[in-house]
Amino acid sequence: MPADRAGGDDLVPPHPVTTAEGACSWPSDLVPPPFAGGARPALLDVLAPLAAAPAPGRDLVVLLDGVGADLLAEHRALTPTLRRLAPQTERVRTVAPTTTASAMVSLHTGLSPLGHGALGYLTYDPLSGRTVNQLTGAAGTDPGRWMPLPTPVEAGTRRAVQVAPAKHAHSHLSGVAFRGWEFLAHGRGDRVEAVRTALHRAGPDGLVHLHVDDVDHAGHRHGVDSEEWRTALAEVDALLGALLRRLPRGTRMHVTADHGMVDTAPELTTDLADHPRLLNLVDEVAGEARALSLHCVPGEGVEEELADGLTDLLGERALVLRHDQVLAAGLLGPIGTPVSARVEGRLPDVLVLSRDRWSVDDFSRRPDSARHMIGVHGSLTSAEAWVPLLRTEI
């Protein structure tokens, strides 16, 4: 059974993909949707097969949060470990939106976002009429009900250990993506020892996952064109070098990322709070500033009015897609795949994909820190959509 047709959900019929209404002109500065033309982003097949059909021996999967392939290629001088292993490294596609929650759940389940239902940093919950943060969750939201399909680790027999900061142990994201995994907390300075312990705990045929978020945090706060970001990247490369030197021989190491990043600025940001006529058409704002998911107030023709108004407002700063166009493009999952009733109501009425370095949000609904974020991601520029995939054996 294909991954996105796995049991556990009631399905609604496929959406039409050949009508004029579903067609859209894709701009050349955005890479094609990850499932367009029958494609399948390789990120989906990095970890899930290791749990579902493992080979004898140990596997370590390292997720370098925010380290896009383009950024890595531009900073090879800072990464001697990854530069040495460049012949064993590919450029592969991540999912859309290019954000940690969607990519991490796809990595761990082998499902598209349309299959698992984590549709962005903030995902709309039709049951409550509010958004759910896909990293931290929301009061009353059960991760097991939010994504009820079994993970490959749950369904398999391989012992698996998640290595992460203690705060991740009971997070919404862990409850969605890491069901069936054991948890081992680490501190900032003992990640190598924590991974060694996890590999020992998992046993000679175990699976371990390490999430390294240093570069992503530096990018959000300081931007990718900063000394802080470059220092973080160099330190992450040194961490990989230490893992290669100190882990048990025969360990297979798989290194990839969830997304890349671009820098924005206040002068490149459109705040929908400054455009009340359009904002009055919006009931709830989900997603993130590079992939904004808008859910309309009830009313005939509201979706078209909002999409047309945003297209006029933003021009070449963003690609504005209506609900059917999102599905017809292969943005969130394979074209024509039946959508479960669980996920259907979470889909945006209008999706705004920012181009170049622009961003769009309603900052009246965001914490003040969101307005000051420099490094951002979520859209489909090359810098955001391509990630590295390194496979090597220690």
N, C-alpha and C positions, 0 to 999 in steps of 0.2 A: 504493500500500500504506500503511495507517495507520502512524503512527510507531511505535506499540507492537507492531506485528506485523512489524517489519523483520526481514530474514533474519539468520542468524548464531547462533541458539540453537535447541536442541531444545525443543519446547513440550509441556507437559502439559495435559490437558483443563481447560476452565474449571471453576471452583468453583461449587457451587450458591449462589444468591443469594436464593432465595425461601423457604427452609425456616425453620421456627421457630428451629432451632439458629443460623442465621446472622443472625437479627434482633436488634437491640438498640435500646434507647431512648436517643436522642441528647439530651444535656442542652442547654438553651437558652442557657447561658452559653458554650458552645463553638460556633463557626461550623460549618456543615455540612462534611463531608469534601469535599475539593476536586474529586473526580470523582463525587460523588453526583448522581443524577438526570440523568446524561449530561453534566454540566458538565466543563469543561476549564480548568484554571487558566491565566490569560493569560501567566504567566511563561514557559511553554513556547514561546510564539510571539513572543518579543521578539527573540532573537538568531538562532535557527536559520534562520528564513527569510532573514535578511540574508546568510547564507552559502550557502544552497541556491538561492535565486532572487534574486540581488542586482539592484538598480537601479543605473544608472550613477552614479558619485560616491562620496565617502568616507562611511563610517559609523563612529562612535565609540560604543561601549556602555560606560557607567560603572555599575558595581555598587557601591552604597552599602551595605556590610555592616552589618546591624543596624538600618537606618533604616526602621522600619515606618511605614505611612501614618498610623496613629493618633498615634504619637509625633510625627511631623512636623507634623500638624495642631495638636497641643497646643503646639508651639514655633515657630510661624510668625514670632514677633517676632525670633527668633535667625537666621532664614534669609531675608534680603532677596532673594537671587537666586531661590530656589525660590518665595518668596512672589510675586514678580513674574511667574513662569511658571506660577502655579497654574491659569490657564485652559487650559493645555496639559498638565495633569497629571491622570491618572486614579488611582483606587484599584482595584487588581487583586489576585487571589489568587496566592499562592505555593503550593508543594507541601507535603505532609506526609511526614515530620516537618519542621517549620519550622526547618531548620538549614542551615548553609552548604553542607556537602558534598552533600546531596540536592538542594538548590535550584540550586547551581552546575552540577551535571551535567545537571539538567533544562534549565536555561537554554541550555547549550551543545549539547545533543543533540536537544532537542525531545521527549524521552521522559519518561514518568512514572517515579518511583522503581521501580515494579514492572517497568518495561521495562529500565532501566539497571542496577539492582541496588545502588545506593548508598543504603541504607535507614536512614541515620542517621549521626551523628558516629562512633560505633562500630558496625560491621556484622559480624554473626556469619559466620564462614567454616566451613561444614560439613566442608570437607576437612581442616582443621587442628583443628577443635573449639575455636577461639579467636576473639577479635574482631580486626578490622582497623580501625585508625584511618583514616577516609576522607580525611583531609587529608595525613597523613604516611606512611601505609602500614604494612607490617610486613615483616620479613625473609622472603624467599622468595615474596612476593606480587607477581606481575607485573601492573601496571595494564592492560596490553593483554589479558591473559587474564581479569582481573577484570571488565572491561567490553569485550568484543570487538567490539561493533557499531561501524561506522564513524561518526565524527562528521560533521556537515554540511561542515565545513571540509576534512576528509580526502576526502570524496566529491566536493567541488566543485573549482572552479578559482580561486576568489577568494583573493588573498594576504591573510593575516591575521597580526596581531602582537599578542601578549599582553604587556602592560606590568604588571610586578609586582616586588616585592622579589626579590633574587637567590636567596634560599632557596627560592622557589617554582619555580625553573627545572626541577628534577628531582623534584618532589614527586609523591606518589601521585595527588593531585587533578589536577595538571597532566597526568600520564600518562593519566588517564581522560578528563578533560573537554577538554583543549587539544591533543589529537593533531592534527597538521597545522598547528599554529600555530608561527610563529617567536616567539622570546622576547627581550624587551628589559628588562633590569633597571633599576630606578630607586632613588634614595635618597629619604629622607623629604622633602627640600626641593626636589627637582627633577622633580616629577611632571609639571608642565606641559611642561617642555622634553622630557621623555621621551616624552610623548604626541605632541608636535610631530615629534620624530624618527621615531616609529613610523608616523605618518601619511605622512611623506615616504617612509619605507622601503616601506610597503605600496603606495604608488603612488596615482594619481588615482582608482582604483576600489577602494581597499583597505578592510579592516575592522580596527579596533583595539578591544581590550578593556582597560579599566582597573579593577582591583579596589581599592576604597578601604575599608580596614578600621579606620580610626581610631575611629569611633563604637562599633563592636562591642567593641573592646578596652577602651574606657573604660567601657562598660556592664557587661561581665563583672567588671571590677575594682572599679568604684566604684558601679555601679547607675545607672539612668536618672534617678533623682532626686538628681543630684549636680552640683556645679559643673564637675567634670571632664568629665562627659558633655555638659553644655550647651556647654562650651568646644569640645569635639571636634566637635559638630554645627555650631557657628558657623564653625569652621575649614574643615570640609568644604564648607559653603555658599560660603565665600570661594574655595575651590579651583575649584568649579564656575563661579563668576564669572570667575576668571582664564582658565579654559579657553574660556569663551564670548568673551572679549575677544581671545585670542591665537591661537586655532586658525584654519586657513585658511577663508576664506569658502566657503560652500557645503557645509561639513561638516555632516552630519546627526548630531545627538547624541541618544542614547537613554539615559535615566537610570532605573534601577530599583533594587530591593533584593532580598535573599534571604529576609529574615524581619524581624520586629520583636523586641520584648524586653519582659519584665516583671521586676520586682525580687522576689526572695524573701529569706528570712532563716532563721537556724537554727531559730527557733521554728515556722517554716512548712515544715520539712523532715522527712520520714520516712526514717530510715536502716534499710534492711532488715537490716543487720547486727545490729540490736537485736531481730530477730524470727527466731531460728534455726529455728523450726518451719517457717516459710514458706521461708526461705532454703535449707533442706535439700532443697527440691523443685526448686531452680534449679541448672542445670549451668553456664550462662554468662549474663552480664549485658551487654547491648549498648545501643545508643541513647544517651540522655542523660537528665538528671534530670527533664525535662519531658515526655519521650516514651521511657519505659524499655521496652526490648525484652528479654524474658526467655525463655530457652531451657531447657526442663525436663530433669530427669534422666529416663532411660528408665523406663517403667512405665505400666501401664494406669490411666487415670483421673487421672494426675498433673496434666495441663493443667487439668482442671476443678477439682481440689482447690486448685491454686494460684490460679486465677482467683477462686474462691469465697472463699478465705482473704483475698486482697488486697481484694476488695470489702467484706468485713466489717471489715477493718482500716482501710481508707481512707475508706469512706463517701462523702460528698460532696466529699472532697478530690481525687478522681480518677475518671476513667472507665476501667474495666478491660475489655479486649476480648480474647476468645480468637482464635485463628488464623483460623477461618472468618468470624468477625465483622469482622475487619480487612478481609478481601477483600470481604465482602458489603456493607460500608458505602461502598466506593469511596474508601478512605482513601489507598491507595498507587498506585492506577491505576484505569482504567475497569473498572466492574463486569462480570464475565464474561469479561474478557480472559484468554486462555491465559497461564499463567506458565511461563517457561522453566525447564528443569531446573537451569540455572545459578543462578537466583534463588530457586527454590522452597525450597531448604534454608536460605536466609538469613532467611526470614520468621520472625517471633517466634511462639512458642507462646502467649505472653500479652503484650499491649501495655498499658502504663499511661500514659494521657494525663492530666497534672495539670490541675486546674481552678484558677481564681482565681490566687493567687500561690503555691500549694503546689508542692512538688517532692518526688520520691521517688527514692532511689538506694541502692546498696549501696556505701557509702564504704570498706568494707574492701578493695575492688578498685580504688579510685581514688587518684590522687595527692592529697596534702594540699591542694593548691591548689583542687581541685574543691569541697571542703567550704566554702571561703571565697568562692566565686563569688557575687556579688550579683545581677547581671543574668543572666537565663537565658532560654532559648527552646526550642522543639521541639513545643509543644502547639498547640491550635487556638483559643485566645482571639483576640478581634478584634485585640488589640495585637500578636500574633505572626503572624497569618495574612494580614493585608492589607498590601500594599506599594505604594509609589507607582510610577507609570510616566509619565515625562515624555518627550515627543518634541518636538524643536525643531531648527531649521536655523540655523546660524550665518551 
